[in-house]
Amino acid sequence: MVDNNGTKKDYFDDIVGESGITLEAASRPEEGHTEVLNARFAPGKMALFSLPLDCPPGTTELRLSLTTGPALIEINKAVLQFSNGQNDVALSARSLSETLEILTGGVAIPGDNRSYRLLASDEPVTLKLAGWKSEDSELPTRLDLQLQVQTDPPSAVMLEATILNYFASEHLELQKSGQKLSEAVKQLERYKAELSKISYTPGSDIDFTSTGNSAVFSGEGWSHAEEWGTWTDGERAVVKFRFAAPPKRPLQLRGKALGFVVPEHPRVRVRVNGSDTELARWEFNFAGLQDVSAAVPAILLGEKEFELVFAIIDPASPAELGLSRDSRELGMGLQSLCLY
C-alpha cells in the first residue's frame, strides 16, 4: 500500500488524520474476482481505490462489493482505465447515477452533482456497474474509485472493496460449467471403477429399495430407488452379476417383483434374457408384489460377469395415461433379486 506521496505503508498502520491513500489490489482471475483487503481511514477523508481488472472476453458489466457497516458512502469519481491509456472513461456523479445500480445492502440518496451518495447498512453493499462500454470495444484493465465514508458518530472505519465477478456473454459461466461437468465425469468414472471391484456372492440378495445395494449391480434402464424398490424405465433394463470366480454349476434366479398394472394399463410382460438366451417370460396382470424365478444354465455362467437383461413389452408412462405428471416409461418394479 502507498500513500499519495508514493510512500509505502503497512496495511494496518493507523492513517487517521491523513488526507487519503491509494490501495493496490491483487487480481485473482482464476477465482473470478479482484479483491482489496481491509483498509482503515479517517471519516470524511478521501481515499482512492485502484482495482486491477482481468475481464474475460465479452464482459459487459462489473459488480462491486463495499463493506463498511452503517455509513454514508460518497463516490466522488470513478475512472475505467484501458491498456492503451487513450480510451479511459471518467464517470461523473451524474453518470454514476445512470450506470450504478444498488443490488443489496444500501439505498441511493439525493445529492449534488459532485458525488454519488448511498446509505450503507450492516450488510455489504453490492453495486452493479454497466452501460459503460459497447460489447465489442476494448475491455478495461483497472477501476479507480475516489470516495469518502462517513459514520455517525464520526469514527475510523474499515472498508473492504471487492470486484465480485465479471459478467460476460456466457463465456465465464460456460467455462465454469465445463469445469464442473469435467470433474463430475471424472468422479463418476472413479465411482464406476470402484463398483466394478465389488463381486457378487451366489445366494446373497440384491436389494432394490432406497436403502439397498442395487446401485452396485444395476446397469442401464433403471429409475431411482424408492422405499419399496425400483422401477424399470424404458424397454430394457440390465443387472450385472460380477463373480470372484465363475460358478461351476447352474443357478436359479429368484426375486420379488411387480408390474405397472392399472386399469388403463392392465398387463405387463417381461422377457428375461441372459447372454442373448431367453431364460423366462414373466407376466404381471395384477397390482402388488409376486415371486418370480428363472433357471440359469451353467454354460451361461462361464465368465466372471453375467449380464441379465429384462426386455419390457409395452412400458407405459403415467403422464401419457393421464394419471400424473410422471413421464417415466414404467414396466416392472424389483424389490429383490438373487442367484443361488
Secondary structure, DSSP 8 states (H G I E B T S, - for coil): -EETTS-B--TT---TT-S-EEEE-EEEGGGTEEE---EEE-TT--EEEEEE----TTEEEEEEEEE-SSEEEEEEEEEEEETTSSS-EEE-HHHHHHHEEEEESEEEE---TT-EEEEE-SS-EEEEEESSS-TTS--EEEEEEEEEEE-SS---EEEEEEEEEEEESSHHHHHHHHHHHHHHHHHHHHHHHHHHT----TT-EEE-STTSSGGGTB-SSEEEE-SS-EEEESSEEEEEEE-SS--SS-EEEEEEEEE--BTTB--EEEEEEETTEEEEEEEE-SSS-EEEEEEE-GGGG-SSEEEEEEEEES-B-TTTTTS-S----EEEEEEEEEE-
